[in-house]
Amino acid sequence: MNFTPNTVFKDFQTFFPMIWAILRGKYKMPWGTFFWAIVCLIYLLSPIDLLPDVLPLLGITDDGAFALLVLTMLHKDLAAYRQAQLDKENIIEAEVIDPKK
């Protein structure tokens, strides 16, 4: 699979809503995917890094590289979440009417 900037941007946009849906119980996914998503969030928010953020450019680069690695690992699950959201939007609600009444 070719990862273009557009693909990465779309995955990044999907990442946080997917995590929120999982935490609210609205979407189920493999535990391994959930684990890596949470590890990524913790690493990005944590002040502890492999390369401190005070180092110009290098400190931010390791955060970005880790986020890209996790997004690459989760790409299939993010695409499945987007598809599930599309499928949910395409469902038409209907009421069954009993002709005997």
N, C-alpha and C positions, 0 to 999 in steps of 0.2 A: 504494500500500500504506500502510495506517495503522500507524504504529509506536507501540505502546502500551508502557508500562513492562514488561509481561509479556513482550512480544516482545523488547525490548532485553535483559532479564534472561536469557531463554532463549538468545539469541545469545551473550551474554557467557559463559554457562556452557558453551557449545559451543566457543567460540573456542580455549581452551587445549588441550582434548583433541584438537581437530582439528589444531592446530599440532604437537602431540606425535606424532600418528599420521602426519603428513606427514614429520616428521624421521626417524621410524623406518621409513619406506617402506611403511607399511600403508595409506596413502590417497594417491591422486593427485589433483591439482587444477591449475587453470591457474596459470602462473607469475606472472601479474599479481596474482592473489589472494594467492599466497604472498608476493610482494614487499610488498604493502601490510600484510599481517599482521605481517611481520618489522619493517617500518618502524614500525608502531604499537607493537610490543613494545619496540623500541629507544628510541622517543620517551618512552614511559611510564617506562622504567627509567633513562633518561639524566638526569644532573643539569642538562643544558643544555635550557632551555625558551624559548619565545617570551616568556612571562611567568614570572619566577622564582617558585618555590614559596613564598618567604618573604613575598610579598605576600598578605595575608589574603584568602581566598576567590578572588581572581583567578588566583593561581598554580595552584590545583587545578582551576579552571574550564577553563583552556585544555587541560589533560590530558584532562579528561572530554569536552570538546567534540571533541577530536581522536579519542578512542576511539569516540565515538558516530558520527562521520563515517566512520571505517573500518568499524565494525560495519554501518552503513547500506550501504556499498559492497559488503560481503561477505555481506549477508543471504542472497542466493540460494545462494551456495556453502555457507554454514553450514546452511541448510535441506537442501541436497543431502547434506551430510555426515550430518546427523541421519537422513535417510531411508536412506542407505546402512547406517548402524548398525542401524536397525530391520530392514532387509532381511537383514542378516547374522544377526541374532538369530532370524529366522523360517525360516532354512534348516534343514532336517532332514537329518541325515547318515544315509546308508543304505549298505548293502553289497550289491553285486550278486552273487548266488549263481548259479553255473553249474550248470544242471540235469544236465549230462552227467557230472558228477563223482560 
